[in-house]
Amino acid sequence: MKCIIIAGGTLDIDSKMKWNQRVTDLLAPADLIIAADGGANHLLQLGSLPHIIMGDLDSIAPKTLQFFKKKGIKIQSYPVRKNQTDTELCMLHALDQGADDITFVAATGTRLDHTLANIFLLTRLTDSGIRARIMDAHNEIYLIRDRLTLAGKPGDLLSLIPLSSRVEGVTVEGLAYLLDDQTLFMGSSLGVSNYFTEKKAVISIRSGTLIAARSVD
């Protein structure tokens, strides 16, 4: 089951027309669309309906809330004082519904704390065998525990950043700067700004956790 979680971070749908289409293309085949509180504002702007809106409702605009209520969209509200972010609550709901492919959109932005927390949410999903990623107008972010294959085109940027103190057995194929059973250490920028030389890149590791970030300047 493919799930899209629209969070309340930066979406950039006005300034990046190609990104506008990409978001629309992501939403079209989704089996489950969840809006995390203010993420519903983004969906209203896009002209798309979520299956459910979840959160403490402190970021959703009153007109947005009223619109979706009239459309019969389910609203699951929570107290402001709670132990999970709205985005994590959406993730847990997606797992309860059987999602095995989860994409977070608008999960990055000016709130670095929320951006980091959302990236770390990928750890739980990756450990459970769920395909997961974070996407915004400039980045696709994945976590690697063992192996990841990504489609792309020559010239696409891909950075590999250790999330654990060390990542051992790093091997990459299809990138300009090849690594073969390399150890990467947290705090090193060795894996930053690599790029595709083929239409597919394969990254594998033996131990540790690696962030893979495909970026567009």
C-alpha atoms as one frame of an Amber mdcrd trajectory, in Angstrom:
protein
   0.000   0.000   0.000   1.401   3.356  -1.052   0.889   6.202   1.411   1.662
   9.908   1.056   1.932  11.951   4.249   1.680  15.690   3.653   3.265  17.509
   6.578   3.138  21.213   7.400   6.640  22.185   6.305   7.755  23.995   3.160
   6.146  22.822  -0.081   7.329  25.428  -2.655   4.473  24.666  -5.036   4.343
  28.247  -6.355   7.983  28.667  -7.315   8.766  25.243  -8.783   6.347  24.294
 -11.532   8.053  20.932 -12.189   7.731  20.181  -8.491   4.017  21.057  -8.652
   3.555  18.311 -11.230   5.723  15.905  -9.275   3.547  16.301  -6.178   0.413
  15.782  -8.270   1.954  12.669  -9.805   2.808  11.357  -6.332  -0.713  11.860
  -5.032  -2.557  10.361  -8.012  -1.722   6.649  -7.447  -1.581   6.808  -3.627
  -3.770   4.340  -1.755  -3.739   6.514   1.366  -3.207  10.284   1.680  -2.784
  11.640   5.194  -2.546  15.331   6.054  -0.564  16.176   9.172  -2.390  19.225
  10.566  -1.196  22.192   8.442  -0.419  19.807   5.596  -4.121  20.086   4.817
  -3.497  23.708   3.772  -1.098  22.401   1.102  -3.644  19.895  -0.166  -6.320
  22.562  -0.444  -3.932  24.671  -2.505  -3.203  21.661  -4.709  -6.886  20.844
  -5.110  -6.457  17.359  -3.629  -8.405  15.545  -0.923  -6.809  13.574   1.913
  -8.361  10.436   3.330  -7.794  11.745   6.847  -6.430  14.833   8.626  -4.555
  14.163  11.861  -2.944  16.365  14.506  -3.573  18.943  17.190  -5.060  21.287
  14.551  -3.002  24.292  15.635  -1.647  24.912  12.116  -4.574  24.204   9.839
  -6.348  27.358   8.625  -9.990  27.646   9.770 -11.213  27.888   6.170  -9.230
  24.759   5.291 -10.700  22.830   8.196 -14.210  23.944   7.300 -13.722  23.025
   3.635 -12.596  19.485   4.376 -15.301  18.995   6.998 -17.894  19.859   4.356
 -16.241  17.322   2.051 -16.733  14.655   4.713 -13.012  14.113   5.308 -12.272
  12.348   8.588 -10.608  14.621  11.179  -8.637  12.952  13.973  -7.709  15.575
  16.564  -5.184  15.276  19.394  -4.243  17.518  22.330  -1.413  20.001  21.806
   0.461  18.431  24.740   1.339  14.974  23.437   4.325  12.670  23.098   4.493
  12.519  19.283   4.594  15.100  16.546   1.664  15.282  14.162   3.844  13.709
  11.476   4.740  10.738  13.660   1.058  10.195  14.484   0.357  10.100  10.751
   3.160   7.598  10.244   1.779   5.324  12.977  -1.678   5.495  11.395  -0.196
   4.594   8.008   1.477   1.541   9.522  -1.773   0.505  11.227  -3.467   0.669
   7.819  -0.850  -1.644   6.303   1.234   0.857   4.325   4.508  -0.597   3.065
   5.628   2.378   0.945   5.527   5.791   2.638   6.553   9.141   1.170   6.692
  12.241   3.351   6.101  15.532   1.532   6.551  19.001   3.089   8.406  17.343
   5.968  11.360  19.750   5.726  11.553  23.511   6.084  12.566  26.333   8.384
  12.061  24.295  11.570  15.320  22.339  11.733  14.075  20.399  14.771  11.092
  19.087  12.834  13.224  18.389   9.760  15.693  16.296  11.763  12.936  14.506
  13.675  11.245  13.592  10.397  14.489  12.270   8.907  14.968  10.130  12.002
  11.431   8.743  11.575  12.795   6.979   8.498  14.940   4.810  10.790  11.923
   3.074  12.276  10.407   2.475   8.869  13.613   1.225   7.270  14.184  -1.183
  10.172  10.675  -2.574   9.601  11.280  -3.188   5.906   9.073  -0.270   4.844
  10.210   1.654   1.773  10.285   5.275   2.911  11.595   8.621   1.767  11.241
  12.346   2.338  10.710  14.554  -0.708  10.729  18.308  -1.197  11.317  20.600
  -4.157  15.086  20.127  -3.890  15.727  16.787  -2.174  14.880  13.111  -1.887
  16.094  11.636   1.394  16.455   7.931   2.194  18.054   5.918   4.984  20.184
   2.897   4.196  20.652  -0.025   6.589  21.748  -2.569   4.002  21.117  -1.790
   0.327  19.350   0.830  -1.783  18.864   1.072  -5.545  17.915   4.447  -7.022
  16.966   5.376 -10.564  18.342   8.637 -11.908  20.150  10.212 -14.781  23.808
  11.103 -15.317  24.681  14.265 -13.437  22.105  13.856 -10.652  23.679  14.694
  -7.298  23.695  12.064  -4.568  25.303  12.534  -1.153  25.967   9.790   1.381
  26.151  10.999   4.980  26.779   8.725   7.999  24.030   8.860  10.602  25.804
   6.422  12.921  29.296   6.961  14.320  30.690   4.753  11.562  29.250   3.019
   8.511  31.228   0.006   7.359  31.373  -1.816   4.054  30.123   1.089   1.952
  30.102   0.082  -1.709  28.568   2.141  -4.514  27.955   1.500  -8.199  26.800
   3.878 -10.912  28.318   6.987  -9.321  31.322   9.063 -10.333  33.275   8.490
  -7.128  33.205   4.779  -6.446  33.565   3.274  -3.012  34.467  -0.358  -2.435
  34.065  -1.717   1.103  34.851   1.732   2.521  34.246   2.914   6.085  32.613
   6.332   6.448  32.714   8.189   9.751  30.177  10.612  11.179  31.579  14.124
  10.844  33.328  13.384   7.538  32.093  14.970   4.303  33.702  12.303   2.113
  30.389  11.137   0.663  28.965  14.578  -0.157  28.273  15.709  -3.761  28.784
  12.463  -5.600  26.775  12.145  -8.807  25.193   9.614 -11.140  27.132   8.427
 -14.167  24.496   5.857 -15.128  20.717   5.533 -14.947  20.915   3.510 -11.750
  22.930   3.787  -8.553  23.344   0.971  -6.051  24.540   1.668  -2.517  25.183
  -1.145  -0.061  26.587  -1.169   3.463  27.532  -3.875   5.957  26.771  -2.053
   9.201  25.620   1.332  10.447  23.110   3.818   9.071  23.620   6.029   6.048
  21.585   8.970   4.785  21.277   9.099   0.994  20.208  12.526  -0.249  19.572
  13.190  -3.923  19.569  16.977  -4.355  18.838  19.571  -7.018  20.598  22.931
  -6.762
